[in-house]
């Protein structure tokens, strides 16, 4: 199909072009009305009892808090396994979530060879407003502290040997994330034009305006012409 044929098809089926244009403009308007997502990240450090043990983790790994961090993260996520991301900088907004909480143990290894040597939890919160993000962050820190206390109660740990959950910041920095609006508009416009063109070509291929007569109709027409010529000759 040449450019002239495409223009002629668009003029013949103007309603398809009009509908595609209206839908594309509606999608572009929705893109311009998208509000940013507010996000924050902070750490909750598990601090062991000070001045009690006479050894360190370098001497005896039993005093490490890494297993306790994994238990707290698993309990917070209702038994779900840890997220094995290949990049510790991966965010829940980058995963497509516009709101929610994610508590995980940082994987300092790879997806195939995970490594969890950290004694802190990575907490991320996303919401539609900064106030909601801060409120959710405080509630998450409180929930982690309560879970840690309940776990140590079940284990019967003495009060002077208990670990504490300390957030890195009581008021973490909230960052608005909106992405690139220009790229979103460009992608939406190109998608609308592509879909409109595809529908137009499909209609032209299946139902062309200058469709030739079917074979049976051509055969009947030829027989009628032959009979007419025979009658005239007689």
PEWOBEL-V356255 format. One record per residue. N is the residue number from 1. PSI is psi in degrees with one decimal (999 if undefined). D_FIRST is the distance of its C-alpha to the first C-alpha in whole Angstrom. Layout:
N & PSI & D_FIRST
N & PSI & D_FIRST
//
This chain:
1 & 127.3 & 0
2 & 173.6 & 4
3 & -36.9 & 7
4 & -41.7 & 8
5 & -39.2 & 6
6 & -41.9 & 7
7 & -40.6 & 10
8 & -40.1 & 11
9 & -39.5 & 10
10 & -36.2 & 12
11 & -37.9 & 15
12 & -42.7 & 15
13 & 58.2 & 16
14 & -27.6 & 18
15 & -31.7 & 20
16 & -44.7 & 18
17 & -40.2 & 17
18 & -44.9 & 21
19 & -43.0 & 22
20 & -38.8 & 20
21 & -41.3 & 22
22 & -45.3 & 25
23 & -38.7 & 25
24 & -42.1 & 24
25 & -37.8 & 27
26 & -41.6 & 30
27 & -39.1 & 29
28 & -38.7 & 29
29 & -40.7 & 33
30 & -36.0 & 34
31 & -40.0 & 33
32 & -19.3 & 35
33 & 1.3 & 38
34 & 128.2 & 39
35 & 151.5 & 42
36 & 159.7 & 43
37 & 133.4 & 45
38 & 134.5 & 49
39 & 147.8 & 50
40 & 156.9 & 53
41 & 134.6 & 54
42 & 171.3 & 58
43 & 148.4 & 60
44 & 110.2 & 63
45 & 132.6 & 66
46 & 116.2 & 68
47 & 126.1 & 72
48 & 171.1 & 74
49 & 137.7 & 78
50 & 138.5 & 80
51 & 20.3 & 83
52 & -55.7 & 83
53 & 149.5 & 82
54 & 9.1 & 84
55 & 172.6 & 81
56 & 175.7 & 77
57 & -24.9 & 74
58 & -27.5 & 74
59 & -38.9 & 77
60 & 111.8 & 77
61 & -10.6 & 73
62 & -19.8 & 74
63 & 2.3 & 75
64 & 149.4 & 71
65 & 2.7 & 69
66 & -44.9 & 66
67 & -37.0 & 66
68 & -36.3 & 67
69 & -43.6 & 64
70 & -37.7 & 62
71 & -42.2 & 64
72 & -43.8 & 64
73 & -40.3 & 60
74 & -41.4 & 60
75 & -39.6 & 62
76 & -38.1 & 60
77 & 19.2 & 57
78 & 41.3 & 58
79 & 0.5 & 59
80 & 143.9 & 55
81 & 159.8 & 55
82 & 150.1 & 54
83 & 115.2 & 51
84 & 70.5 & 50
85 & 149.0 & 48
86 & -8.1 & 47
87 & 125.4 & 48
88 & -15.3 & 51
89 & 3.7 & 49
90 & 138.8 & 46
91 & 160.4 & 47
92 & -27.8 & 46
93 & -38.9 & 44
94 & -21.8 & 42
95 & -2.2 & 42
96 & 6.7 & 40
97 & 128.5 & 43
98 & -10.8 & 44
99 & 153.5 & 48
100 & -178.8 & 50
101 & 141.2 & 53
102 & 122.3 & 53
103 & 121.1 & 56
104 & 161.5 & 55
105 & 125.5 & 57
106 & 127.0 & 56
107 & 105.4 & 54
108 & 5.2 & 55
109 & -132.0 & 54
110 & 178.1 & 51
111 & -26.9 & 49
112 & -24.9 & 50
113 & 78.4 & 54
114 & 152.1 & 55
115 & 123.4 & 58
116 & 71.6 & 60
117 & -2.8 & 62
118 & 146.4 & 62
119 & 34.3 & 65
120 & 160.9 & 63
121 & 138.9 & 60
122 & 117.7 & 57
123 & 129.6 & 56
124 & 138.2 & 53
125 & 135.7 & 53
126 & 139.9 & 49
127 & -179.9 & 50
128 & -4.6 & 48
129 & 152.0 & 51
130 & -36.5 & 54
131 & -40.0 & 57
132 & -35.9 & 55
133 & -47.1 & 55
134 & -41.0 & 58
135 & -41.3 & 60
136 & -37.3 & 58
137 & -43.8 & 59
138 & -42.3 & 62
139 & -35.8 & 62
140 & -42.6 & 61
141 & -41.1 & 63
142 & -40.8 & 66
143 & -39.9 & 65
144 & -42.0 & 65
145 & -42.1 & 68
146 & -42.6 & 69
147 & -38.5 & 68
148 & -42.3 & 69
149 & -43.0 & 73
150 & -39.4 & 72
151 & -42.7 & 71
152 & -28.3 & 75
153 & -44.0 & 77
154 & -33.5 & 76
155 & -10.5 & 76
156 & 33.7 & 80
157 & 135.3 & 79
158 & 153.0 & 82
159 & -33.1 & 82
160 & -1.1 & 83
161 & 19.5 & 80
162 & 148.7 & 77
163 & 158.2 & 74
164 & 148.6 & 72
165 & 117.4 & 69
166 & 114.9 & 68
167 & 146.2 & 65
168 & -24.3 & 64
169 & 135.0 & 64
170 & -24.6 & 65
171 & 77.4 & 62
172 & 157.2 & 59
173 & 129.8 & 57
174 & 129.9 & 54
175 & 128.1 & 50
176 & 133.9 & 47
177 & 116.3 & 44
178 & -10.5 & 41
179 & -169.4 & 38
180 & 110.4 & 36
181 & -34.9 & 35
182 & -42.4 & 32
183 & -35.9 & 30
184 & -41.1 & 31
185 & -41.6 & 29
186 & -44.0 & 26
187 & -39.1 & 25
188 & -43.3 & 26
189 & -44.7 & 23
190 & -37.5 & 21
191 & -42.9 & 21
192 & -42.0 & 21
193 & -39.7 & 17
194 & -42.6 & 16
195 & -42.4 & 17
196 & -43.9 & 16
197 & -39.5 & 12
198 & -42.2 & 13
199 & -40.0 & 15
200 & -45.2 & 12
201 & -35.7 & 9
202 & -42.5 & 12
203 & -38.6 & 13
204 & -33.7 & 10
205 & -38.7 & 10
206 & -39.0 & 14
207 & 71.1 & 15
208 & 149.1 & 13
209 & -35.4 & 15
210 & 54.5 & 15
211 & 131.7 & 16
212 & 154.6 & 18
213 & 147.3 & 21
214 & 164.9 & 23
215 & -40.0 & 25
216 & -41.3 & 28
217 & -38.4 & 28
218 & -37.5 & 27
219 & -43.3 & 30
220 & -41.1 & 32
221 & -40.3 & 31
222 & -40.2 & 32
223 & -40.8 & 35
224 & -39.9 & 36
225 & -39.0 & 35
226 & -42.3 & 37
227 & -38.3 & 40
228 & -42.3 & 40
229 & -38.2 & 40
230 & -40.3 & 43
231 & -39.4 & 45
232 & -40.8 & 44
233 & -39.7 & 46
234 & 999 & 49
//
